[in-house]
Amino acid sequence: MVNVSMWAKAVNVIPRVTKDEWDGLDVVSRWLIATRSAVLVMTFNSAAIAGLLAARDGRFDLTLWLLVTFGLLFAHATNNLLNDFTDHLKGVDKDNYFRSQYGPQPLEHGLMTKQQVLLYTAITGLIALAAGLVLVNLRGDATLTLLGLGAFFVLFYTWPLKYIGMGEVAVIIVWGPLMVGGGYYVITGDVSPGVIVASLPVALAATTVLFGKHTDKLEADKAKGIRTMPVLLGERNARYVTIGMLTLQYALVVGLVVYGSLSWLLLIVFAAAQWYVRAVRAYSYPRPQAPPPEYPPNIWPLWYAAFAFAHTRRFGGLFLLGLAADVAARMAGLL
């Protein structure tokens, strides 16, 4: 039976479900949970920013933007499925590994078989590929290069990039220059350095979430031989690097406004300051051994990642709102 309430829940949090609950879910709910769709909002933000920047420049194309957005969302979903499948095959999620504690890992928890996960992955990946190939046909060979780069990160993020401290670097590249800059190019036919720089605040926002998750499970990853950037840096340095990235998001917005790449309307991102302060406060101290009494029980053992994600959702949403206001103001002749 169709469960719309579960759809809404799955795109906001990573719901924990039992096998009996899973068996009673419709296929859309299962796909949303299996792909960890709650984090796809970061990809939508990048696609939306590409579209808004194109609209600001008077070069928006709805059909091209929809193809870009669907392609990116399904590519990210494919990566999440491959991530879980690869980690399961490598035995990473055994013995109550960190990833298996904060949300359902369909294979590890017996919710899906390997064949079912591969089927989900194949269908999801083919939808992403189809969108990409249509764009290649419409926009030419340069789009094929972008498609190839996207496929590389989808296929090789989990291994070897994540295992050699390059996963975090990949996220900055993908959620910034590749998604925003590449999306802008596909929509408009060209791209400028200003667009690339304008992509960095949201790219850093996405990276803080990954840095937070990898810092949360630093000891577990180290024991499994997964050398993420926080493992390489050490817990204290990883926390301070994340604080630096959180701060740099705002510094970049101010710089872009001062130099005229973005209008003053983008300063609305400072409305997320309270979540910035909460995140910085959390990252200023070692992770607690147990959640505080007031901490939501369905989020633990995530700690740093939860604070970063709460900030990223607000910052990303406000960045979009500021850009949308900029576009509207320009159309009305106010800028």
SULRA-V814731 format. One line per field, one symbol per residue. psi: psi as a letter, one per 40 degrees, with the letter a starting at -180 (. if undefined). A space follows every 50 residues. Layout:
BEGIN
psi: ???
END
This chain:
BEGIN
psi: hhgdddddddedigihiidddddeiiddddddddefedeedddddddddd ddddddeffihddddddddddddddddddddddddddddeedeiffidde deihhdddefdiidddddddddddddddddddddddddeadddddddddd dddddeddheddefeeddddddddecddddddddddddeiiidddddeed ddddddddddddddddfddddddefhgidddddidddddddddddddddd ddddddddeediiedeeedeeeddddddddddeeiihidiiidehhdedh ehcddddddddddddddddddddddddddddefe.
END
